[in-house]
C-alpha cells in the first residue's frame, strides 16, 4: 500500500511542478510586455495568443510551431485577430492545450504530441513500453510472441 501512496505522491508532485511551470511562464509573459504597451505594434500575434493560453497550451503551440511552422504562423495570426476583436479574451474561458490541439486537427493539421501510457505492475505505475520490454526479457519459456 505504501508503494501506491509513494507513486501517487510522485504523480501529484509532477503535476504540481507542471502547473507551477505554466503559471511562471504565464507570469513572465504578462510581466514582459510592460514596456511594449507604449507601442502597440511591438506585440506580436504570438505574444497576444500566449496571454490567453491555458494549461499545456504553450506546449501544444510549441509542438505545432516545430512541426508545421508556416501553417501554425497563419493560425496564430488568425487567433490573434480574434483576440484583438474581443471574440477570444483572457477573462473568459482560456484556450487550453486540448482545445488548441482540437483546433489544429479540425483544420487538418495533425500535430503529434508526446504521449506516455502508464500501467500498474506489482503495485507501481510503469510505462507501457517498460512493461512490455520487461515482460519479454523475463519470459521463462523464452518464446516471444
C-alpha positions in Angstrom: 0.0 0.0 0.0 2.9 2.4 0.7 4.3 1.9 -2.8 1.0 3.0 -4.3 1.0 6.0 -1.9 4.5 7.0 -2.9 3.7 6.6 -6.6 0.6 8.8 -6.1 2.6 11.4 -4.3 5.2 11.3 -7.1 2.5 11.9 -9.7 1.0 14.7 -7.6 4.4 16.3 -7.3 4.9 16.0 -11.0 1.5 17.6 -11.8 2.2 20.4 -9.3 5.5 21.1 -10.8 4.0 21.3 -14.3 1.2 23.6 -13.1 3.8 25.9 -11.4 5.8 26.0 -14.6 2.8 27.0 -16.6 2.0 29.7 -14.0 5.5 31.1 -14.1 5.5 31.1 -17.9 2.2 33.0 -17.9 3.5 35.5 -15.3 6.7 36.0 -17.3 4.6 36.7 -20.5 2.3 39.1 -18.6 5.2 41.0 -17.0 7.3 41.2 -20.1 5.0 43.4 -22.3 5.0 46.3 -19.8 7.5 48.5 -21.8 5.8 47.4 -25.0 2.5 48.9 -24.0 3.7 52.3 -25.2 4.0 51.0 -28.7 1.3 48.5 -29.5 2.9 47.5 -32.8 5.7 45.6 -30.9 3.2 43.0 -29.5 3.4 40.1 -31.9 0.4 37.9 -32.7 2.1 35.0 -30.9 2.5 37.1 -27.7 -1.2 38.0 -27.7 -2.1 34.4 -28.2 0.2 33.2 -25.4 -1.7 35.6 -23.0 -4.9 33.6 -23.4 -3.4 30.1 -23.4 -4.3 27.9 -20.5 -3.0 24.6 -19.2 -0.5 23.0 -21.6 -1.5 25.4 -24.4 2.1 26.7 -24.8 3.3 23.1 -25.1 0.9 22.4 -27.9 1.8 25.7 -29.6 5.5 25.0 -29.5 5.0 21.4 -30.9 2.9 22.8 -33.7 5.5 25.5 -34.5 8.3 23.0 -34.6 6.3 20.5 -36.8 4.3 22.9 -39.0 5.9 26.3 -38.8 4.1 28.0 -41.8 0.7 26.7 -41.1 1.0 27.5 -37.4 2.0 31.0 -38.2 -1.2 31.6 -40.2 -3.4 30.1 -37.4 -1.6 32.2 -34.7 -2.3 35.3 -36.8 -6.0 34.4 -37.2 -6.3 33.7 -33.5 -4.6 37.0 -32.7 -7.2 38.8 -34.8 -10.0 37.1 -32.8 -8.2 38.2 -29.6 -8.0 41.8 -30.9 -11.7 41.9 -31.9 -12.6 40.5 -28.4 -14.1 37.2 -29.6 -11.4 35.5 -27.5 -10.1 37.1 -24.4 -8.2 36.1 -21.2 -11.1 36.8 -18.9 -13.4 34.2 -20.5 -12.6 30.5 -20.8 -8.9 30.1 -21.6 -7.6 28.3 -24.6 -6.0 25.2 -23.1 -3.8 22.6 -24.8 -6.7 20.2 -25.6 -8.8 22.9 -27.2 -5.8 24.2 -29.2 -4.9 20.7 -30.3 -8.5 20.1 -31.4 -8.4 23.4 -33.3 -5.3 22.4 -35.2 -6.8 19.0 -36.0 -10.1 20.5 -37.1 -8.3 22.4 -39.8 -6.5 19.3 -40.9 -3.2 19.8 -39.1 -2.1 16.7 -37.3 0.2 18.0 -34.5 1.9 15.0 -32.9 2.2 15.2 -29.1 4.5 13.1 -26.9 2.3 10.6 -25.1 3.0 8.2 -22.3 0.8 5.4 -21.1 1.3 4.1 -17.6 0.1 0.8 -16.3 0.1 -0.8 -12.9 2.6 -3.6 -12.4 3.4 -5.1 -8.9 1.7 -2.1 -7.2 3.7 0.5 -9.1 2.9 2.5 -12.2 5.4 1.9 -15.1 5.3 3.0 -18.7 3.7 0.6 -21.1 6.9 0.3 -23.1 8.9 -0.7 -20.0 6.2 -3.2 -19.1 6.5 -4.9 -22.5 10.3 -4.9 -22.5 10.5 -6.4 -19.0 7.8 -9.0 -19.9 9.7 -10.2 -23.0 13.1 -10.3 -21.2 11.7 -12.1 -18.1 9.8 -14.7 -20.2 10.8 -18.0 -18.6 10.0 -20.2 -21.6 12.0 -18.0 -23.9 9.2 -18.0 -26.5 8.4 -14.5 -27.6 5.1 -13.8 -29.4 
